[in-house]
């Protein structure tokens, strides 16, 4: 009798996790240091450790709470805010920022930058869902317009392609900072997340939830 109960219980446990492939880490199963990427290199390593096809939601949920954020209702960028309820959201880690938009034309993109010196950043962009292994060439291919310029140049001036560590090359260009007067508070966005109706816009709810509920996001100042 005891054996039967035990068998049933463990069968239940196996069922819960049975869908995860053992070959790749689950979205929330990465180590603490991996879930706190501080550079573009760390971000690429994290992305490459996560399951395929990789959704933006899975990537955001892999980041360890509490997240530091700067959400901005700014419409003049490659990842424009839709409005105060769906702003552009910067996730800040050390001298690197990740940028996502819960809705609008930039909603499938992850943009990122890492400080290089004091007035410029290495920049890149990836489109989700991600298949295959991401390299510096994946990033270059996504944003290159000519062999020496990217689509970011229109707004981020003084652009050039330079070596990024020993991993390949990336574009560096001038920093454009979010405007404090356009900031949308985390407490407001947490309410948007908990009130979000997935039958209206599932992606928006998933992104807001990953950052403001699971990620326990708090407002912070821009790191550079
Ligand atoms: C239409 C103008 C415009 C274009 C084109 C543009 N950006 Fe930006 N970017 C901005 C503005 C404005 C900001 C400041 C934050 C805000 O208000 O959205 C910014 C800030 C950033 C930041 C954070 C700060 C920094 O400068 O490092 C990143 C990362 C970024 N952009 C990535 C990109 C990438 C990658 C591209 C090209 C694929 C790009 N942007 C193209 C306008 C633009």
Boltz pocket constraint, residues with backbone or C-beta under 6 A from the ligand:
constraints:
  - pocket:
      binder: B
      contacts: [[A, 72], [A, 74], [A, 75], [A, 76], [A, 77], [A, 78], [A, 79], [A, 88], [A, 97], [A, 99], [A, 111], [A, 112], [A, 113], [A, 114], [A, 121], [A, 122], [A, 123], [A, 124], [A, 125], [A, 143], [A, 150], [A, 151], [A, 152], [A, 153], [A, 154], [A, 155], [A, 156], [A, 173], [A, 174], [A, 175], [A, 176], [A, 177], [A, 178], [A, 179]]
      max_distance: 6.0
